[in-house]
Amino acid sequence: MQIIENTTEFYLERKSAVALGKFDGIHLGHRRLLERVMEQKKKGLQAVVFTFDTPVASFFGGDSKELSTREEKREAFSRLGVDVLIEFPLNRETAATEPADFVARYLAGQMRTEYLCAGPDLSFGRGGAGDYALLAAYAGTYGYHVELIDKVRVDGEEVSSTRVRRAVRAGEMEKVSAMLGAPYRVSGKVVHGRQLGRQLGMPTANLLPDERKLLPPNGVYYSQAKLGDKIYRSISNVGYKPTVSEEKVMGVETYLYDFTGEIYDRDMTVELLAFRRAEQAFENVEALRKQIGADVEAGRKFESVFFCRKGL
């Protein structure tokens, strides 16, 4: 996958099918856009995603937390078969671009757009004045076909990044999975901790997520961990680990069932499946040991049902 970043001066040599959007979380609505673009790829167009290098909400003073980091989005787009990812610079100058100029210069000129799809809440250009209606108005002038992709509904409500974000903040990970079409992921490199888990006979892997990554409430979650090309069922703690550390460092600590081997400095992705219990401090290490054992036992029971239901 070609990645175009840190520039507004680019030119695509092939005609393109373009998906426009913020793509925070890459939820079911986003996936529908990408599916339409991939259908056009089968007809000979290159599959292009146009998004911004900075979250729009953050740029305009809103929520600075992201459902998907840049690295996670890149990995997802590549896995889905996108040919070109444009991470368009979002700054004062580009945000002030007149919508009509954006269509003429970037969509028609530099991206050679032949097919374009977007959701009903699309906005772009100065003051967010650009929308689907404007794209449709210029379709004849610039010779592209534009398609409006309706919102996807889950449990009777429209899926949106705002709704997904709200569910993550509530720790409702099963709802999050339903709206994303996949479990909520936290990725990073495994770092050294205090190795108390190893002393307890349950060695854990510690991730320090990107500070921009939105995490659910502190607590214990049933999870699964992807390490290399293998998936391990696991249980994870999100938070500060108050019993074993006085440092205020937010992390995700995961115990991988039935894993043996070296894990430090390896890339790992943890998928949070469901909430188990709130994070808490214990009187002593022995009380912590007993609770971890209970958590692991509950996790094995949960996941035997969960993966059986999924047919895994």
C-alpha positions in Angstrom: 0.0 0.0 0.0 1.3 3.4 -0.9 1.1 6.0 1.8 1.1 9.7 0.9 1.7 11.9 3.9 3.0 15.4 4.9 2.3 16.9 1.5 -0.6 18.4 -0.5 1.5 18.1 -3.7 0.9 14.6 -5.1 -0.5 13.1 -8.3 -2.0 9.7 -8.8 -1.1 8.2 -12.2 -4.1 5.9 -12.4 -7.8 6.6 -12.2 -9.2 6.1 -8.7 -12.1 4.9 -6.7 -12.0 7.1 -3.6 -13.5 6.7 -0.1 -13.7 10.0 1.8 -13.9 10.0 5.6 -12.4 10.4 9.0 -12.2 6.7 9.5 -11.8 6.9 13.3 -12.4 3.3 14.5 -13.1 1.9 11.1 -16.6 0.9 12.1 -19.3 -0.9 10.0 -20.2 2.3 8.2 -16.6 2.8 7.2 -16.3 -0.8 6.1 -19.3 -0.3 3.8 -17.5 2.5 2.1 -14.4 0.4 1.7 -16.4 -2.5 0.3 -17.8 -0.2 -2.4 -14.3 1.0 -3.3 -13.0 -2.5 -3.4 -15.8 -3.4 -5.8 -14.6 -0.7 -8.1 -11.0 -2.0 -7.8 -12.2 -5.2 -9.4 -13.2 -3.0 -12.4 -9.7 -1.7 -12.8 -9.6 1.4 -10.7 -7.1 1.8 -7.8 -8.6 1.8 -4.3 -7.9 5.1 -2.6 -8.7 6.2 1.0 -8.6 10.0 1.6 -8.5 11.0 5.3 -6.6 13.5 7.5 -3.3 13.2 9.3 -4.9 14.8 12.4 -8.3 13.9 14.0 -10.7 16.6 12.9 -12.3 16.8 16.3 -8.9 17.3 17.9 -7.9 20.0 15.4 -11.0 22.0 16.2 -10.6 21.7 19.9 -12.8 18.6 20.6 -12.0 15.1 21.8 -8.3 14.4 21.4 -8.6 10.6 22.0 -8.6 8.3 19.0 -10.4 5.0 18.5 -7.7 4.0 16.0 -4.1 5.3 16.0 -2.5 6.1 12.7 -0.5 2.9 12.8 -3.7 0.8 13.5 -5.5 2.5 10.6 -2.6 1.9 8.3 -2.5 -1.8 9.2 -6.3 -2.1 8.7 -6.3 -0.4 5.3 -3.4 -2.5 4.1 -5.1 -5.7 5.2 -8.3 -4.7 3.5 -6.6 -4.2 0.1 -6.4 -0.4 -0.2 -3.8 0.6 -2.9 -3.2 4.2 -1.8 -3.8 5.9 1.6 -3.7 9.7 1.5 -3.2 11.2 5.0 -3.9 14.8 4.0 -2.3 17.5 6.2 -4.9 19.3 8.3 -3.8 22.8 9.2 -5.1 26.3 9.1 -4.3 26.7 5.4 -5.8 23.4 4.2 -8.9 23.8 6.5 -9.6 27.1 4.8 -9.7 25.5 1.3 -12.9 26.4 -0.5 -15.0 23.2 -1.1 -15.2 23.8 -4.8 -11.4 24.3 -5.0 -11.0 21.0 -3.1 -13.1 19.1 -5.6 -11.3 20.7 -8.6 -7.7 20.5 -7.4 -7.6 17.3 -5.3 -10.4 15.1 -6.3 -10.6 15.7 -10.0 -7.0 16.9 -10.6 -4.5 15.2 -8.4 -6.5 12.1 -7.5 -8.0 11.5 -10.9 -11.3 10.4 -9.3 -13.6 8.3 -11.4 -15.7 6.9 -8.5 -16.3 8.5 -5.1 -18.3 7.4 -2.1 -19.0 9.1 1.2 -21.5 9.0 4.1 -24.3 11.4 4.7 -22.5 13.3 7.4 -19.5 14.1 5.2 -18.2 17.7 5.5 -15.0 19.3 4.1 -13.5 22.6 3.2 -13.9 26.0 4.7 -16.4 26.0 7.5 -17.3 22.4 6.7 -19.4 23.7 3.9 -18.6 20.9 1.5 -21.0 18.0 1.6 -22.4 15.2 -0.5 -24.7 17.6 -2.4 -21.8 19.6 -3.5 -19.9 16.5 -4.7 -23.0 15.5 -6.6 -23.3 18.9 -8.2 -19.8 18.8 -9.6 -19.9 15.1 -10.7 -21.0 16.0 -14.3 -18.4 18.8 -14.6 -15.5 16.6 -13.6 -16.7 13.2 -14.9 -16.8 11.2 -11.7 -19.6 9.1 -10.3 -20.5 9.8 -6.6 -22.4 7.4 -4.4 -24.0 8.2 -1.0 -23.6 5.3 1.4 -26.3 5.2 4.1 -25.6 4.8 7.7 -25.4 1.3 9.2 -27.7 0.5 12.1 -26.9 -1.8 15.1 -29.5 -2.4 17.7 -31.8 0.1 15.9 -29.3 3.0 16.2 -27.0 4.5 13.6 -23.4 3.5 14.0 -21.0 6.4 14.3 -17.5 7.0 15.8 -19.2 9.1 18.5 -21.4 6.2 19.5 -18.5 3.8 19.4 -16.4 6.2 21.6 -19.3 6.4 24.1 -19.5 2.6 24.4 -15.7 2.3 24.9 -15.8 4.9 27.7 -18.6 2.8 29.3 -16.6 -0.4 29.0 -19.3 -2.0 26.8 -16.8 -3.9 24.7 -19.3 -6.3 23.2 -21.3 -3.4 21.9 -18.1 -1.9 20.6 -17.3 -5.2 18.8 -20.8 -5.2 17.2 -20.4 -1.7 15.8 -16.8 -2.2 14.6 -17.3 -5.6 13.2 -14.3 -6.7 15.2 -13.1 -6.5 18.8 -11.5 -3.3 20.1 -7.7 -3.4 19.6 -4.8 -2.0 21.6 -1.4 -2.5 19.9 2.2 -1.8 20.9 5.5 -3.3 21.8 5.8 -5.5 24.9 7.8 -3.6 27.6 9.4 -4.7 30.8 7.3 -4.4 34.0 8.1 -5.2 37.6 7.8 -8.9 36.8 5.4 -9.5 39.8 3.3 -11.6 37.5 6.2 -13.9 36.9 6.7 -14.2 40.7 3.1 -15.1 41.1 3.5 -17.9 38.5 1.5 -15.9 35.9 3.9 -13.9 33.7 2.2 -11.0 31.9 2.9 -8.9 28.9 2.8 -5.1 29.4 1.8 -2.6 26.6 2.1 1.1 26.9 -0.5 2.4 24.4 -0.1 5.6 22.4 -1.2 8.4 24.7 -3.8 9.4 22.0 -5.5 6.0 22.2 -8.9 5.9 23.8 -9.0 3.2 26.5 -12.0 1.8 28.3 -12.4 2.3 32.1 -9.8 0.8 34.3 -10.4 -2.8 35.1 -10.0 -6.4 34.1 -11.2 -7.6 30.6 -11.5 -10.9 28.9 -9.3 -10.6 25.9 -7.3 -12.3 23.2 -3.8 -11.5 22.2 -2.2 -11.6 18.7 1.5 -12.3 18.8 3.1 -12.9 15.4 0.8 -15.2 13.5 -0.7 -16.8 16.6 -3.7 -15.8 18.7 -3.8 -16.6 22.4 -6.8 -16.4 24.7 -6.0 -14.1 27.5 -7.1 -11.8 30.3 -6.0 -8.1 30.5 -5.9 -5.4 33.1 -6.3 -1.8 31.9 -5.1 0.8 34.3 -2.4 1.8 36.7 -2.0 -1.5 38.6 -2.4 0.2 42.0 -1.3 -2.8 44.1 2.1 -3.2 42.5 3.0 0.3 41.3 2.9 3.8 42.6 3.8 5.2 39.2 0.9 6.8 37.3 1.6 5.1 34.0 -1.5 3.9 32.0 -1.0 0.5 30.5 -2.5 -2.8 29.4 -1.2 -5.8 31.2 -2.1 -9.2 29.7 -1.8 -12.8 30.8 -1.7 -15.1 27.8 -3.1 -18.6 28.6 -0.8 -21.4 27.7 2.0 -19.3 26.3 5.6 -20.1 26.8 8.6 -18.3 25.4 10.2 -14.8 25.2 7.8 -11.9 24.7 9.7 -8.7 25.5 10.2 -6.2 22.7 7.8 -8.1 20.4 4.8 -6.4 18.7 1.5 -7.5 20.2 -2.2 -6.6 19.7 -4.7 -7.1 22.5 -8.4 -7.4 21.6 -10.7 -6.5 24.5 -13.7 -8.8 24.4 -15.8 -8.0 27.5 -15.6 -6.4 30.9 -14.8 -8.6 33.9 -14.5 -6.3 36.9 -13.3 -2.9 38.0 -9.7 -2.3 38.9 -9.0 -2.5 42.6 -6.2 -2.4 45.1 -5.6 -5.4 47.4 -4.4 -5.6 50.9 -1.4 -7.8 50.0 0.1 -9.8 47.2 -1.5 -13.0 48.3 -5.0 -11.5 48.0 -4.0 -10.3 44.5 -2.8 -13.8 43.6 -6.2 -15.3 44.6 -8.1 -12.7 42.6 -6.0 -13.2 39.5 -6.6 -17.0 39.8 -10.3 -16.4 40.0 -10.1 -14.0 37.0 -8.3 -16.5 34.9 -10.7 -19.3 35.8 -13.6 -17.0 34.9 -11.9 -16.0 31.7 -11.4 -19.6 30.5 -15.2 -20.3 31.1 -16.2 -17.1 29.4 -14.0 -17.7 26.4 -15.0 -21.4 26.0 -18.6 -20.1 25.5 -17.5 -17.0 23.5 -15.4 -18.9 21.0 -17.8 -21.7 20.7 -20.5 -19.2 19.9 -18.2 -17.7 17.2 -17.5 -21.2 15.8 -13.8 -20.9 16.7 
